[in-house]
Amino acid sequence: MRNKNTKPFDFWIFAAVILLLSLGTIMVFSSSYYFSTQRTGESFMLLRPQLIYMALSIAVLVGTMNFDYRKWGKISPIILMISIGLLILVLIPGIGKVQNGAQRWLGVGTKTVQPSELAKLGIIMFLSFSLSKRKDVLQSFTKGLLPYILLIGFVAGLVVVEPHLSGALIIVITSFIILFCAGAKISHFVAMAIPGAVAVAGAILMAAYRMNRVKAWLHPFDFYKDEGWQTVQSLLAIGSGGLFGRGLGQSMQKYLWIPEPYNDYIFAVLSEELGFVGALVVMLLFLIFIWRGIKVAMNAPDTFGSLMATGITCLIGLQFLFNVAVVTNFIPPTGISLPFFSYGGTSLVFLMFGVGILLNISRYSNYERF
């Protein structure tokens, strides 16, 4: 950008993301080569497309970090409407693809996209833009906060129906953080806490598989043959990694003890191979990203940039926290991927899209970058 007001992008965010992406690609290969060999006889079956996703996501990062973030606000309603349309489309029988009992994807064969990933960014963009133009509107519950709550509930509800409860929770929590930072009253959130808790409890109780997941979370070794299988194998992987790990490529649990170890439970394989030290390094990189993201938000030149930086930082930070919490059995199992690590193209591309916007906001912010 040739605007005299722009500065270098935030080096720490860029470095942390590139290191996470690089290590994540290595771990995708390490955790998937046995599965790939057993399935096709080709150990690079999943590495090859992941490298393509990696290259595409870096191109998206470079493009968005050099595109004025303020222009996203003007088209944010369109992006949100497209994402809602895709969320509805994915629920139509015969159009949405079903995998592992969930109908979350659109596409043909193995080439699929997950509309909820676009919805996460779409709701962040729209809320940030709308709230930046309507200052003090959140002081009123019925005329200000309630319409946003209904919108968030509608988008999250579409994601819940897929079903994808963890994705819906991330959308709700991220959106509420944006609302809070935009000036919503704490008393309004407290008033909504009880019905919100009832809704979450109802979503769990009305679905037998979710209730079984809660039981397996509380007593995983009592359910090690079925619902607790992944949790038990994950804990065994983490525990056997010790301080320094078995060594890169030396995991035992990835030999199909952990189903699809290159997806949601890739952090367990990382902990087994690289040990506590390797896991700590990864967590520190995520914490650096969160710290610098908050710094960008606090020093953004306008309300829109501040709210959007907050939303993107929370989105990635929450996904990281949820994934690690599931893998270590702090919360019940949910289908949430580890940012920059888990195999897949849609999530990675949209995550890097968000990081690119965050880096662009940092170029207009006033603070030390090194």
N, C-alpha and C positions, 0 to 999 in steps of 0.2 A: 504494500500500500504506500502511496506517495503522499499521504496526508501528513503534514508537518506535526500534527498532534499525536501521531502514533509513535510507539516505542517498541523495543524488542519484546517478543513474547516471553512469558514466564519460563525460564530455563528449567526450574525444578519440576514443574508439571510435565513439561515435554520429556525430560530425562526419565522421570519416574514411569511414565506411560510406556516409553520405548523399551525400558528395561523389563517392565512387567510383560509387555507383548512378546519380547524376545524369549524370555524365560518360559512364558506360557506356551509358545510354539514348540519349544524343546520338550516341555512336559506333555504336550498333546502327542508327540511322536513316541516318547518313552512309554506313556500309558496306553497307547493304542496299537503298538506294533504287533503284540501277540494276538489281539483280537483281529487285526487286519490279516495277519498271516493265517489264522484259523479260518477266516471267512473266505478269503480269495487266494491265499498263497502269496500275496504281495504285501510286504511289511509297510510300504509307503502309501497304502490305500487312503488313509485319512490325512496323512501329512501333506500330500500333494494339494488337495483342495484347501487345506488350512493355510498353506503358503500363498495361494491365490487370494484367499480372504484377507490375509495379512497385507499383501501388496495393495489390494483394493482399499482397505481401510486406511492405510497410510496416505494413499492418494486423496481420499476423502478428507483426512485430517489436514493435509497441506492446503487443499482447496478451501475448506471452511475457515482455517485460521487466517487466511488472507482475504476473507469476504466480510465486509462490514456487518457486524452482528445486528445493527439497528434495522437492517433491511428485513431480517427474519420476522420482526414484530409485525410488519405490514401484511405478511402472508400467513401469519400464525393461525388465523381463523380457517383459512383454506386447508392448511396442514392438519389441523385438528379434525375438520370435517372429513377429510380423506381417511384419516386413521379410524374414525368412528364408522365410516362406510365399510372399511376393510374388516373391522371387528364384527360387524353385522354379517358381512359376506362369509366370513370364516365359519359362522355357526350354521349356515345353510347346508343341509345334508347333500352330499354329492359334490359340493364345492370345497368345503373345508376338509383338510386331510387329517385323518385320525392316526395318532401314534401313541402307543402305550396308554390307551384309554382316554387320551385328551385330544380335543379338536381345536388346535391352535395355529395351524399352518395353512398357507395357500401355496399352490404350485403344482408342478408335474414331476412325478418320480421322486428323485432325490433332490431336485432343485426346488427348494421351498423358502418362503419368507414367513416371519412371525409378526403379524400386524400389531401385537401388543408392544413390541419394541418401538415402533413408530409412535404409538399412542403415548408412551411415556414421555418422549420428547415433545410431542404435539401439545400435551396438556401443560407442560412446563412453559413452553413458548407462549401459549395463549394466556395463561394466568399471569405471567410476568408482564406481557404487553398490556392486557386489559387493566390490571391493577395499577400499572404505572400511569395510565391515562385517567384513572378514576380515584384520585387521592381522597382519603377520608370516607370513602363509600362504605368501608367495612365497619364503621362505627355503628351502623344500623344492622341488626340481625336479619330482619325480614326483607328489607330492600337491598341490603348490601351483601352480607355473608351467605344467606340462604340460597340465592341463585347459583353461586359458585359451588356450594355444597351439593346441590342437585346435579349440576354438571359433572362434578367429580364422581358422585355416586353412580351416575348413568354409565360413564366410561368404565369405572371399576366393576360395575355390575356385569357389563358385557364380558369382561375378562374373567370374572368369577364363573360365569356359565360355561366357559370353555372345557373343563374347569382349570383355573390357574390362580388359586387363592393367594399365593405368595406374590405373584405379579400385581394383583389387585391391591394388596397391602402396601407394596412399594409405591404404587401410584397415589394411594390415599395419604400415606405418611409424607411423601415428598410434597404433595399438593398442600397439605396442612401446614407444613413448614414454610412454604412460600406465602400462604395466607397470613401466618403469624408474623413473618418478617415484613409483610406489607401493611400491618397495623391492626389485624383482627384482635378482638379483646380476648383475654385469657378466660374471662367468665363465660363467654360463648362456647369456648372449647370444653370447659368443664361441664357445661349444661349438656353438651352432646356426647360426653364420655360414656354415660350410662347406656343410652340407646345404641351407641357404637359398639360397646362391649357386648350387649345383648345380640346385636346383628352378627358379630364375629362368632360368638358362641353358638348361635343358631345355625350359621353356615357349617360349623363343625359337626354339630349334633345331627343335622338333617342328612348328612352324607356319612354312611357307615364306614367308608374307607378312611375318611378323615378322623373319625373317632378311633378307628383301629391304629392309626398313626400316632395318636396321642397316647394310647395305651402302650404301644411299642416304644415310644419315647421315654415313658416313665419306667418301664421294665424291659429294656431291649433284649436282655439275655433270656427272658422268659418267652420271647417271640422270635428267637433267632432263626427258626425254620421258615418264617414267612415275613410279616411286616417289619420285624426287627433285624432282618438279615443284613441289609445295607449298613445300618448303624453299627452293628456288631463288627462287621468286616472293616468298616472305616476306623473304629476305635482300635482294632487289632493292628491296622496299618500304622496309625499314628503312634501307638505304644511301642511297636517294634522298631520304629525309626530311631528312637533314642535321641542322643544329643546331636550326633553328626550324620545319622542316617546310614542305610545299607550301601549307598552309593548310587549315582545316577544310572538308571536303567536296571537296577537290581531289586525292584519291588517284587514281592511275592503275591500280594493281594490283587495285583492287576491281572493275574492269570485267571481272569473271569470269576474270582471270588467276589470282587466288587463289580456288579453289572455296569457296563458302559463306563469304565473308570476314567475315560477322557472327557466326561461331561460334568455333572453336578458334583461328583466326589473326587475330582482331580486334585483337590487340596490334600486329601488323605494320601494319595500316591506320592505327591510332592513331599509330605511330611515323612513318609516311610523312606524315601530315597535320599532326601537331603537333611532329614532330622529336624530337631527343634531349631537349630541355627538357620537352616534354609527357610523354614516356615516363618521365623522371626524376621528375616530379611524381607520376605514378601509382604508381611504385615507392615513393616516399617515403610516400605515403598508406598503402600496404600495410604498410610498415615501422612506421609509427605504430600501426597496428592491432595488429601482432604485439607490439610493445613494451608497449602498454597491456594487451593480453591476458595477457602474461606477468606483468605487475604485478598484475592481478586474481587470477591463479592463486596468486601468492606470498603474497597478503594475504587470501585467502579465509578465512571463519570456520571451515570444517571441511574434512576430507579429501575428501569427496564434491565439494564446490564447487571445490576446488583442482584435482582430477583432471579434472573436467568442463571447467573453464575451460582447462586445458592441452590437452585433446583438441580442443576447438572451435577454439582458436587455431592449433594444429598443422594441423588439417584445412584451414582456409582458407589458412594460410601455405604449406602444401605444394602446394596446387592452384595458387596464384599462382606459386610457384617452378618447378613442373613446366611450366606453360603458357609462361612466359617462356623457360625453358630450351629448350623445343621450338621455339618461334618463332625463337629466335636460334641454333638448331642446336647447342646444348650437349649435348643428349641426343637419342636417336632419336625420331622422331615418334610421339606417342601421342594418343589421343582424349580430351584433358582440356581442359575449358573454363576460361576466365579468370573467377574469381569477380566477380560484380556487373557484368560486361561482356558476356559471351557471350549470344547470344539463347537464350531458353528459359525455361519457367516452373517446372518441377519443381526444378531446381538452385537458382534464385534464391529460391524460397519456403523451401526447406529451409535454405539458407544464412542467410537472415534469421531463420529460426526459431532457428538456433544462436546467431546474434548476439544475439537477444533474451534467450536464456538467459544468455549471457555478461554482458550488461548488468544482468540481475537479480542475478547473483552479485556484480557490482561494487557494488550497493546495500547489500550486507552486509559488504563488505570495508573494511579500515582503511588508508587511504592518501590522499594528496592527489589531488584529481580535476582540478585546474586548474593 
